[in-house]
Amino acid sequence: MSRGLRIALIEPFLGGSHASWARGYAAKSSHQITIIGQSGAHWKWRMHGGAITCSKAANILNCRPDVFLCSDMLDAAVFRSLLRSEWRNVPLAVYFHENQLTYPWKEGTESKAHDRHYAFINYTSALSADAVFFNSNYHRTVFLEALPGFLKAFPDDRNEQSIADIAVKSTVLPVGIDLQRFDPFLDQNVPTGKPLILWNHRHEHDKNPEAFFQLLFSLDAEGIDFALAVAGESFADRPPIFDVAKEKLRHRIVHWGYCSTFEEYARLLSARPVLPVTSMQEFFGIAVAEAIHCGARAILPNRLSYPGLFGALADFYSTDQDLFEKTKQALIKPLLQSPGRLSGFDWAEMAPVYDRVLSDMAGIRIEQ
């Protein structure tokens, strides 16, 4: 059969990287994709109430979908239970960008035990889905390995055999990224002047900004010359270290704050910056992938998703001292050319993979 599928893509948190993923796939897919989403805010409420809101929107679609593709922010079991009765057997996949089972909690907020319910939503969503996709092999591994300990926290009837049921229907499906849109900028921005250190992540605790800025304070104290660009999205409860660093490193700063246009962001990345990464968690690393594609010299922790995804295109460190030495050398002896382009995750290559996987789920063969 040659027609494309009708895919309902359900994203209760349609913001940031989740929105880029949903819209990027919709733009590049050969299938007919309808995005049903809510604004990217109030993530806890989205995990509780998103299934109700999104099921209402799904139930008034003109045609029966061939597949539901849902993000990890959806309570998939509740969503499916609220669908029209004749649509409840439509194949449903859950895509895990992140999960609340292994995500590091901020000190001083609710304990992980107190908010165990959000991890339980991820667990039951995976259990009720027909297919479970993880954005990296690292993510799939840590989620499945964390489930036994998670279930043992409950008093009885833990249904631990369900872990094997989830594992058998779980596969890795990397994030698609619109990398080609950076290409027009890559030969226009020849680096000059001081070497640039870049932060292009969210301003949140899980990215470990304290370690990042401590690295910069040490480099500055040693008299190593560099300029600093801090991009990425900031929130009202951003870690205080950002305000401290903005004052302490003011003589280094050439850019501070969320880029107002894509062009501004692309020019920062194409300046071939040094990108020291200190994250405590990373299930994929879109910001890192974008920077590497644009020629950044990434210095990444030898853990999390990074070694499996970025391999020879980055330097890896194991200790704080190792990070300091590698960053120092990158600033003193910058590379004469880019480490290499990262093209494998571009939607031009990933969209056909998604299309094929979802066609197999629906049992509908499409012509390529």
GIRATA-V50866 format. One record per residue. RES is the residue in one letter. SS is DSSP state (hx for helix, st for strand, lp for the rest). PHI is phi in radians with two decimals (none if undefined). OMEGA is omega in whole degrees, -180 to 180 (999 if undefined). Layout:
<<RES;SS;PHI;OMEGA> <RES;SS;PHI;OMEGA>>
This chain:
<<M;lp;none;-170> <S;lp;-1.77;-177> <R;lp;-1.24;176> <G;lp;-1.28;178> <L;lp;-1.29;166> <R;st;-1.75;-177> <I;st;-1.94;172> <A;st;-1.73;-180> <L;st;-1.68;-172> <I;st;-1.85;-178> <E;st;-2.36;180> <P;st;-1.15;-179> <F;st;-2.01;-174> <L;st;-1.55;179> <G;lp;-2.65;176> <G;hx;0.98;-178> <S;hx;-1.17;177> <H;hx;-1.12;179> <A;hx;-1.18;179> <S;hx;-1.07;179> <W;hx;-1.11;-177> <A;hx;-1.09;-177> <R;hx;-1.28;178> <G;hx;-1.12;178> <Y;hx;-1.16;180> <A;hx;-1.03;-178> <A;hx;-1.28;-173> <K;hx;-1.83;-176> <S;lp;-1.27;172> <S;lp;-1.52;178> <H;lp;-1.57;176> <Q;st;-1.64;-174> <I;st;-1.95;174> <T;st;-1.91;179> <I;st;-1.60;174> <I;st;-1.99;-175> <G;st;-2.60;175> <Q;st;-2.18;-178> <S;st;-1.11;-179> <G;lp;-1.40;-179> <A;lp;-2.63;174> <H;lp;0.95;-170> <W;hx;-1.04;180> <K;hx;-1.15;178> <W;hx;-1.18;177> <R;hx;-1.08;-180> <M;hx;-1.21;177> <H;hx;-1.45;-170> <G;hx;-1.74;-176> <G;hx;-1.05;-179> <A;hx;-1.10;-180> <I;hx;-1.22;-178> <T;hx;-1.10;-176> <C;hx;-1.26;178> <S;hx;-1.16;176> <K;hx;-1.06;180> <A;hx;-1.19;179> <A;hx;-1.16;-175> <N;hx;-1.21;178> <I;lp;-1.81;174> <L;lp;-1.07;-177> <N;lp;-1.23;-176> <C;lp;-2.20;177> <R;lp;-1.17;176> <P;lp;-1.17;172> <D;lp;-1.49;-180> <V;st;-2.60;165> <F;st;-1.79;175> <L;st;-1.97;-172> <C;st;-2.05;177> <S;st;-1.57;-179> <D;lp;-1.16;179> <M;lp;-1.38;-179> <L;lp;-1.73;168> <D;lp;-1.40;-170> <A;hx;-1.13;-179> <A;hx;-1.15;178> <V;hx;-1.17;179> <F;hx;-0.96;-178> <R;hx;-1.13;-178> <S;hx;-1.16;-177> <L;lp;-1.70;177> <L;lp;-1.26;170> <R;lp;-0.86;-176> <S;hx;-1.01;-178> <E;hx;-1.35;-180> <W;hx;-1.85;-174> <R;lp;-1.26;176> <N;lp;-1.70;175> <V;lp;-1.14;180> <P;st;-0.96;-177> <L;st;-2.25;177> <A;st;-2.01;174> <V;st;-1.93;178> <Y;st;-1.85;-178> <F;st;-1.66;168> <H;lp;-1.31;176> <E;lp;-2.60;175> <N;lp;-2.55;-177> <Q;lp;-1.58;179> <L;lp;-1.39;-177> <T;lp;-2.03;178> <Y;lp;-1.22;-177> <P;lp;-1.30;179> <W;lp;-1.43;178> <K;lp;-1.26;176> <E;lp;-1.08;178> <G;lp;1.62;176> <T;lp;-1.84;-180> <E;lp;-1.00;177> <S;lp;-1.26;178> <K;lp;-1.10;179> <A;lp;-1.13;-179> <H;lp;-1.14;-178> <D;lp;-1.81;-179> <R;hx;-1.05;-176> <H;hx;-1.07;-177> <Y;hx;-1.21;174> <A;hx;-1.15;179> <F;hx;-1.15;175> <I;hx;-1.08;176> <N;hx;-1.04;-180> <Y;hx;-1.10;-178> <T;hx;-1.23;175> <S;hx;-1.11;178> <A;hx;-1.11;-178> <L;hx;-1.17;-176> <S;hx;-1.50;-177> <A;lp;-1.31;174> <D;lp;-1.46;177> <A;st;-2.58;-180> <V;st;-2.21;-179> <F;st;-1.96;174> <F;st;-1.99;-176> <N;lp;-1.34;175> <S;lp;-2.69;177> <N;hx;-1.14;176> <Y;hx;-0.99;-178> <H;hx;-1.09;179> <R;hx;-1.02;-177> <T;hx;-1.11;-175> <V;hx;-1.19;179> <F;hx;-1.15;-178> <L;hx;-1.16;-180> <E;hx;-1.25;-180> <A;hx;-1.43;-174> <L;hx;-1.10;180> <P;hx;-1.01;179> <G;hx;-1.13;179> <F;hx;-1.11;-178> <L;hx;-1.22;179> <K;hx;-1.17;179> <A;lp;-1.27;-179> <F;lp;-1.64;-168> <P;lp;-1.23;-178> <D;lp;-2.84;179> <D;lp;0.79;-173> <R;lp;-1.41;177> <N;lp;0.93;-176> <E;lp;-1.14;176> <Q;lp;-1.14;180> <S;hx;-1.15;180> <I;hx;-1.10;178> <A;hx;-1.14;178> <D;hx;-1.11;178> <I;hx;-1.23;-177> <A;hx;-1.03;-174> <V;hx;-1.22;179> <K;lp;-1.84;-178> <S;st;-1.77;177> <T;st;-2.40;179> <V;st;-1.72;177> <L;lp;-2.40;-174> <P;lp;-1.03;177> <V;lp;-1.17;169> <G;lp;-1.53;-179> <I;st;-2.33;177> <D;lp;-1.46;-178> <L;lp;-1.33;-176> <Q;hx;-1.11;-179> <R;hx;-1.20;177> <F;hx;-1.40;-169> <D;hx;-1.01;-180> <P;hx;-1.07;-177> <F;hx;-1.67;-167> <L;lp;-1.26;-180> <D;lp;-1.80;-177> <Q;lp;-1.72;-170> <N;lp;-2.11;180> <V;lp;-1.27;-176> <P;lp;-1.08;175> <T;lp;-2.41;176> <G;lp;1.31;-175> <K;lp;-1.18;172> <P;lp;-1.11;-174> <L;st;-1.84;169> <I;st;-1.72;-176> <L;st;-2.11;164> <W;st;-2.02;180> <N;lp;-2.25;-179> <H;lp;-1.82;171> <R;lp;-1.04;178> <H;lp;-1.55;-176> <E;lp;-2.39;-169> <H;hx;-1.13;-175> <D;hx;-1.20;176> <K;hx;-1.51;174> <N;lp;0.99;-180> <P;hx;-1.13;178> <E;hx;-1.03;180> <A;hx;-1.20;180> <F;hx;-1.09;-177> <F;hx;-1.28;175> <Q;hx;-1.10;174> <L;hx;-1.02;-179> <L;hx;-1.19;177> <F;hx;-1.06;-180> <S;hx;-1.19;178> <L;hx;-1.10;180> <D;hx;-1.11;-179> <A;hx;-1.13;179> <E;lp;-1.44;178> <G;lp;1.44;177> <I;lp;-1.28;-175> <D;lp;-1.46;176> <F;lp;-2.87;169> <A;st;-1.87;-175> <L;st;-2.24;172> <A;st;-2.14;177> <V;st;-1.97;177> <A;lp;-1.89;179> <G;lp;1.54;-176> <E;lp;-1.43;180> <S;lp;-1.95;-177> <F;lp;-2.24;-175> <A;lp;-1.06;-178> <D;lp;-1.78;-179> <R;lp;-1.05;179> <P;lp;-1.02;-177> <P;lp;-1.05;-177> <I;hx;-1.03;180> <F;hx;-1.12;179> <D;hx;-1.20;178> <V;hx;-1.08;-177> <A;hx;-1.18;-180> <K;hx;-1.07;178> <E;hx;-1.39;-174> <K;hx;-1.24;-178> <L;lp;-1.94;-175> <R;lp;-1.03;180> <H;lp;-1.29;180> <R;lp;-1.79;-166> <I;st;-1.36;172> <V;st;-1.98;176> <H;st;-2.70;176> <W;st;-2.56;175> <G;lp;2.06;-179> <Y;lp;-1.09;-179> <C;lp;-1.20;-176> <S;lp;-1.30;179> <T;lp;-2.35;175> <F;hx;-1.10;-179> <E;hx;-1.03;179> <E;hx;-1.09;179> <Y;hx;-1.13;-178> <A;hx;-1.09;-180> <R;hx;-1.22;175> <L;hx;-1.11;-178> <L;hx;-1.17;-176> <S;lp;-1.42;175> <A;lp;-1.41;-180> <R;lp;0.93;-178> <P;lp;-1.27;166> <V;st;-1.52;-173> <L;st;-2.14;175> <P;st;-1.36;-176> <V;lp;-2.03;-175> <T;lp;-2.16;-171> <S;lp;-1.00;173> <M;lp;-1.49;176> <Q;lp;-2.50;172> <E;lp;-2.86;180> <F;lp;-1.55;172> <F;lp;-2.47;179> <G;lp;2.14;-178> <I;hx;-1.11;-179> <A;hx;-1.06;177> <V;hx;-1.17;180> <A;hx;-1.07;179> <E;hx;-1.08;-178> <A;hx;-1.16;179> <I;hx;-1.09;179> <H;hx;-1.02;-178> <C;lp;-1.52;175> <G;lp;1.81;179> <A;lp;-1.16;174> <R;st;-1.66;-175> <A;st;-1.46;176> <I;st;-2.10;-165> <L;st;-2.04;174> <P;st;-1.15;-178> <N;lp;-1.43;-177> <R;lp;-2.90;-179> <L;lp;0.98;-176> <S;lp;-1.44;-166> <Y;hx;-1.10;-177> <P;hx;-1.04;-178> <G;hx;-1.26;-176> <L;hx;-1.75;-168> <F;hx;-2.00;168> <G;hx;0.61;-174> <A;hx;-1.27;-178> <L;hx;-1.55;-178> <A;lp;-2.52;168> <D;st;-1.68;-178> <F;st;-2.19;179> <Y;st;-2.23;-178> <S;lp;-2.06;-179> <T;lp;-2.31;178> <D;hx;-1.07;179> <Q;hx;-1.15;177> <D;hx;-1.09;177> <L;hx;-1.07;-180> <F;hx;-1.06;-177> <E;hx;-1.15;-179> <K;hx;-1.18;178> <T;hx;-1.18;178> <K;hx;-1.01;-180> <Q;hx;-1.16;178> <A;hx;-1.13;179> <L;hx;-1.37;-178> <I;hx;-1.32;-178> <K;lp;-2.18;-179> <P;lp;-1.12;178> <L;lp;-1.18;179> <L;lp;-1.35;179> <Q;lp;-2.47;-179> <S;lp;-1.11;176> <P;lp;-1.07;180> <G;lp;2.34;-179> <R;lp;-1.36;176> <L;lp;-1.97;-174> <S;lp;-1.94;-171> <G;lp;-1.09;-178> <F;lp;-1.74;179> <D;st;-1.13;-179> <W;hx;-1.03;178> <A;hx;-1.03;178> <E;hx;-1.69;-175> <M;hx;-1.42;-178> <A;hx;-1.01;177> <P;hx;-1.09;177> <V;hx;-1.18;176> <Y;hx;-1.00;-178> <D;hx;-1.02;-178> <R;hx;-1.19;-179> <V;hx;-1.08;-179> <L;hx;-1.27;174> <S;hx;-1.12;177> <D;hx;-1.10;177> <M;hx;-1.04;-176> <A;hx;-1.37;-177> <G;lp;1.24;180> <I;lp;-2.10;-179> <R;lp;-1.49;177> <I;lp;-2.02;177> <E;lp;-1.49;179> <Q;lp;-1.52;999>>
